Amino acid sequence: MEQSPVIKDKLARVARLRKKALSLPARKAMDLIIDSPDAPAVVHSMAEQDFYLMVNEIGPEDAIELISLASDSQWEYILDTDSWKKEEINNHAVVKWFDLLMEADADRFLSWMTSEKKDFLELFFYYHIEAAVREHDQEPSEFDDDFFTFDDVYYFRFIKKGPAVGMDDKETQWRDNVLYGFLKRLADTDYIKYQELLFYSSGVIPAEAEEEAYRLRNVRLAEKGFLPFEEAIGIYQPLRSKKLPAKPPAIENKGSLLPVPMTQLQLMDGTGVFERALNLVDSGNTIQELCAEFAALCNNIAVADQVVLATKKELGMVVRKACGYLSIGFARLCGNMETGCEPSRAASLMKTAYLADIFRTGYGVVMELKNRAVRWRRSSWWAEKGLPLAFWGERRGGALGGLLVKRPLFYDHTDGLYREFGSVADVRDAESLLREIMVIDDLLLQADIDPSPVSPLILTVDNLLLTLWARSVLGLPVVVEFIPSDRFRLFFADLMTRQDSTGPSGFIKDELKQSFLSWLSDLVGVAPYKLSRDAGLILTRLFDKLEDEYRDVLPDSLDPRHIHMFLVC
């Protein structure tokens, strides 16, 4: 049946308000929603995860009015997300949400829990209360002082079993107050359900009940991409084939305004291939399916990484990771690892291939690079000599260290921090640095150099090569040892050419660079032309760095304490 224009107009108005709210800071979004005459409809139209993140950004205690407007499915998502710690009930979180939901809408919460969440409620109360029935010939005084009753027939007291064990006195008092209030309100509003709760909770078989509650919770979360860990970890199984399993085409359903999680899209910076490709998709239904698929992918990654998506900060990190590996995956599938995939081509790809498979393809590219690094390390000169990563310098050592961890990371030298691979440019950069390391290591292996006379804490590939060369020029034994400072000044005076002996801004003549190349060629037994071909760019950068470091330093002002590119004492 076709919707009336009035209904269509209201649905569209609600969708616009929801979209605007999700683009605002959480507190401003709450004010916007609550001030709207369509507030309940707007809240109900939000995806459960979007609502949960908004509540957490505001702070649950300050979002009571918003929580009171939530749908049952949104409440259920909150409990599913917060009420479990691995495979056990998170006692503190359950009591907290009992308290908050009672404050938000006590009668509705009682009705929902005793009908839709009855099994979980009985299991939880099994751990927290002990119930007893007074017989007709039994005196109330026979019950201990810590028992409570509302009818002089059914008695209960608070206990600690299972997840409740270990609560301190303050938390116990808080628990007692919250659950007493729950039971009192239930007894006043529906006495039969109150009796049933006390009766059935005492007969729960905890192992079976908890296993079933956890299973059902996992089924519900799996529908949103939160797979069990042992399944979610499969997202890191690399795909190397360029032919991915095809997904069925999107089913057109014009006018559908069903919500999908949108917070993930709000956290994108708009520059990645996936974001730009999404803007090129012309089918509204396809966009919805891709957004839902991307949200499920992010949730899958979060489970695999064991990250709790409680706020936008944690979700933002996962979104950046997903977008980065999607970008790399698109590039591999397009066959363009140099400049990356064009958004138009990526838009076509994600209509026919699952985003999870594209992500795994991108991750496979980085894993190939990692495996190259691992294989090289096994037979490398560097590993044989037991040298640290710092031997390769900041950029090379950082890149190598990132590749050698269990799940590879990219070393960003601009801020000195590790992060996830975000683009094909990151892959090219790490691959280039790894190639440099492998070339230099092969040269050192062929030269059979023994670095042991010098502490590995101060030895680097730069000061090792330059020191050996300087010692050769000075007629000293070509071994890894410190150069006396007086001898080094003689070498340095010839190294930096200036207009006059005291002039600034010295430079290194090409003849000296050629001399270094010839010396290294003899040392490693490789023809100069081959050495220049394989390591020319590396050596050029070495001398550029040397020139930048010492062009303004005069021989007489040299201080061994501040010389890092040579070993000088």
Secondary structure by P-SEA (a helix, b strand, c coil): ccccaaaaaaaaaaaaaaaaaaaccaaaaaaaaaaccaaaaaaaaccaaaaaaaaaaaccccaaaaaaaccaaaaaaaaaaccccccccaaaaaaaaaaaaaaacaaaaaaaaaccaaaaaaaaaaacbbbbbbcccccccccccccccccccbbbbbbbccccccccaaaaaaaaaaaaaaaaaaaaccaaaaaaaaaaaaacaaaaaaaaaaaaaaaaaaaaccccccccccccccccccccccccccccccccccccccccccccccccaaaaaaaacccaaaaaaaaaaaaaaaaaaaaaaccccccaaaaaaaaaaaaaaaaaaaaaaaccccccccaaaaaaaaacccaaaaaaaaaaaaaaaaaaaaaaaacccccccccccccccaaaaaaaaaaaccbbbbbccccccccccccaaaaaaaaaaaaaaaaaaaaaaaacccccccccccccaaaaaaaaaaaaaaccccccccccaaaaaaaaaaaccccccccccccccaaaaaaaaaaaaaaacccaaaaaaacaaaaaaaaaaaaaacccccccccccccccccccc
